[in-house]
Amino acid sequence: MRIGKYSRETRETSIEVSIDIDGTGLSNVDIPIGFLGHMLEALAKHGLFDLDLKVTGDTEVDSHHTVEDTGYALGMAFKEALGGRFGIERAGNFLYPMDEALAQCAVDLSGRPYVIFRAEFQYQYCGSFETALTKHFFEAFARGSGANIAIVLLAGEIDHHKIEAIFKAFAKSLRLACQLNTRIGMPSTKGGLDL
C-alpha cells in the first residue's frame, strides 16, 4: 500500500491529508473554496487516487494561503506515498479535452521541483477561487512532492473548463508517472532520485 499522510498547522491554515496512490478514485474533500474542492475531487477520480482532505483557512483575508498550503500539503503526502520511488514509471503526460478547452500536462517525479505554466484566464474568479492561484497550487505541489510539472493550455474559452482540463490532464499524467513497472528498478541513471 502506497499511502501518504501529512498535516500542517499554521496561523493561516490547518490541513490534514491522506492519499492512497493505488486507490480507486474515492475522495472526501472538505475545503472552504468550493471550486478548488471540485478540482481536487476530479484529481482523485481521474488519477485513481483515494483522497481524504480537510482544510480550514483564513479565506476571510483571501484564498491565497489556503490554495498554496493545500497544494504543498498534498505534494508532501504524495512524496511520502512514493517512498524511494523505486520501480515507478517516473514520468507521464496527457492531453485532456474539456468541451472547448484542451490542456496538456507532463509530470516527472524526479525529486526536483519545477513548474512550467502557460495558461491565461479571462476572469479573476471561478466561484470564490482566484484563477491566478491555479499556477500557485501547482508550484506548491511541486515543492512538496519534488515534481517537475509542465502545463500548457492549448485552447479554451470558459475559465471553468480551462482549469478543469488542466486538473484532469495533471491527474492522468500523475497517475501514469506513479505506475509501478517491475522492469524499471530505480528510474534514474544516477542510481537514485533527489540526487
N, C-alpha and C positions, 0 to 999 in steps of 0.2 A: 504494500500500500504506500503510494507516494502522496503523503498528506503534509501540508504545511500550515502552521498556525502563527499568528503574530498579533500582538496587542500594543497599542500606543495610547498614551495618556499625556496630553499637554494642556496648557491653559486655554487652547483654542479648539482642540478636538479630542474625542475619545473613540477609539476604534478597536473592535475585536473581529478578526477574520480567520476563517479556516477554509482551506481549499484542498480538494482531492482531485488531482490532475488525471486520475484514471476513473473518473466518475461517469455519470450518465446525463449530465446537464441540469441536475436539480439545483435550485437556488432558493435561498431565504435571505432577502436583502432588505435591510431597514436603514434607510438613509434619508435625511431631510431634504434632499434635492431629487424630486420625482423623476425628472428626465434622466439624470445620471443613474438612478436606480433601475430604470428601464433598460439603459445601455448595459449595465452590469448583469442584469438577468439575461440579456441577449448574448453577452460574452460567455456566461456559463453554459447556456443552451447550445450555442454553436461551437464552443470549444470542447463540449462534453466534460466540463469541469463541474464538480459539486461544490457549491459556494455557500458558505454561511457568513454573513457580514452584518455587523451592527455598528452604526456610526451616529454620533452626535457631534455637532459643530457649531461654531459661532456664526451661523448664517444670518443673524441679525446685523452683523458687520457687512459681510458679503459671502460669496460661496468659495472664494479662493482657497482658504485654509482647508476647508472640508474636501474639496476636489483634490488638491495636491496631496494631502495626508492620506486620503483613501487610495490614490494611485501608488504611493510609496508603500503603504502597509500591505496592499495586495501583491506588490512586487516582492516584498520581503517574505510573504507566505509562499509564493511561487519558488523563491530561492531555496527555502527550507525544504519544500516538497521535492525539488530536483536533486537535492543532496550533492554528490560529487559530479553529477551529470554524466556518469559513465553509461554508455550504451544508448544515449539519446541521438535522434537524428540531428539535433542541434539547430538546424535551420529549416525554415518553412516560408512559403509565400502563397498568397491567394489573391485572386481578382474577384471582387464581390459586387454584383449589381443589386441596386435597391431602387426599383422603379426607374426614375430618370437619372439616378445617381450611380456612379461607378467609382469604386475605391480599390486601390491596390496596396497591399501591405506585405512586407518581408521582415522576418524576425530571425535573428541569430542569437542564440543563447550562449554567447561567447564568454560571458563574465565581464565584458567591457561595455559600460552603458554609453549609448549614443542614440540620438534621435534625429532623423530627417523628417520634416513635416511640411508638406506642400498642400495646403488646403486653405480656402478662403470661404467666409460665411457672409451672408447678406445682412443678417440681423444680429443684434447684440445678445439676444436671449432665445433659447428654446425652453418654454416654460420658465422656470426660475434658474435654469442653467445658463451660465455665461458661455457663449460659443467660443470665445477666445481661450477659455480654460481647457478646451479639448487637447490642445498641444501640451499644456502643463500636466494634464493627467498622464499622458504617455511618457513625458520626461521624468516624472516622479516614479512611474512604474519601472522605467529603465534603470534609474538609480537604485531602486530597491532590489530588483531582480538580477541586475547585471546583464541586461539585454540590449542588443543593437536593434533598433526598430526604425524601419523606413516606411513612411505613409505618404501616398500620393493620391489626391482626389483627381480623377480624370474627367469627371462630368458630374453635373448636378445643378438643380435649381432650388430645391426646397432644403433648407438647412437641416431639418429633422432627418430627411432621407440621407443627406450627405454624411452626417455624423453617425447615423445608424449603419450605413455602408462601411464606414471606417471601422467601427467597433466589431462588426461581423467579419470583415476581412482580417482584422487583428486576431479575433478568436480562432478562426480557421488556421491562420498562419502559426499561431502559438501552439495549437493542438498538433500540427504537423511537426513542429520543432521539438515538442515534448515526447513524441512517439519513441518507443523503445525498438531497437533493432539489434538482434543478437550477434550480428556480424560486425558491428561497429567497434565495440570496445570504447576506448577513450577517443572522443571525436575531435582530436587535435593532433597535429604533427609535433607539437611541443611536448606531448606526453601528459598534458593537463590543461584545464581551463583556469581562468583567473591568474594566469602567469604573465 
